[in-house]
Amino acid sequence: MIHHTCFKCGRRMELDPIIVGLELKQLKVKKPKYYQAHCPACKAVNKVSVSQMQNDMDAVREEIESGLVEVQKAKAKMKAAKKKAK
């Protein structure tokens, strides 16, 4: 887990490296420098450096890749279902 403290309210939060990795892979930016984490308490957007999280994400790289494949399959199924509905 990636630990981060909100800059606004000071609440500590944990970020799941698998979810962070999936969201970063789906961005249109090739090499993002920051991840935008939303504080669960005050809803402030916190910029978390990707370089600080890189070691945690490298440890679960296989899970991120398999999750990305599943997300792409789900998107393809939804797109096919929309075409059938038309």
N, C-alpha and C positions, 0 to 999 in steps of 0.2 A: 504494500500500500504506500501511496505517496502522501506524505503529511504536508499540509499547508495551513498557514494562519491568514485569516481575512485581514486585509489592510484597514478596513473600515471599523468593524466591530471587535476584532481580535479573537474571534472564535476559531478554534482549530477544526480542520476538516480533513478527511481522508479521500484521496482520489484513487480509483481503481485503475491501474496501469493498462489493463486490457481495454477498458472503455475509452480511456484517453487515447490510446494507440489507434483504435478503430476510428474515432472522430478525427484524429489528425490525418489518417490515411485517406479519408473521404473528402478532405478539403481540396479545393482547386489549386491552392498554393503548393508548390513542389516541396519546399523545405521551410515550414513555418518555424518562427523563432519563439512564439508564445502560444500557450493554450489558455483559453478563456474559461476559467472556473467560476461558477456562480455560487456564492455563499448561501447555504441553506437557511441561515438565520436572517440576514439583512438583505439578501438578494443582490448584493453588490457583485460586479464583475471583477475578478482578480486575474491579472496577467501572470501566468506561471511560466517560467522559462523552460523550454523543451530540453535544453542542454542539461538542466538540473535533473530532469526526469528520465534522461536517456538510459541510464544504467538499469532502472526498474523496468523500463519498456523492453530493453534488450533481453532481460531475463524471461519475458513471456512472449517473445517474438512469434513463436510457433502458434500460440493461441490467438494472437492478433491476426495472423495470416489466415487461419482457419475461420475465424469469425468474420473476416472481410469477405471470404468466399461465400459464406452463408448469407451475408447481407446482400451481396450481389445476386445470388440465386433468388432471394425473396423479392428483390426489386424486379427481376426479370419475370417472375410469376405474376406480380401485380400488374406489370405492363401488359402481359399477354391477356390477363383477365379483363383489363380495360378495353383492349382491342376486340375481344369476343363480345363484350357488352354493347359495343357500337354496332 
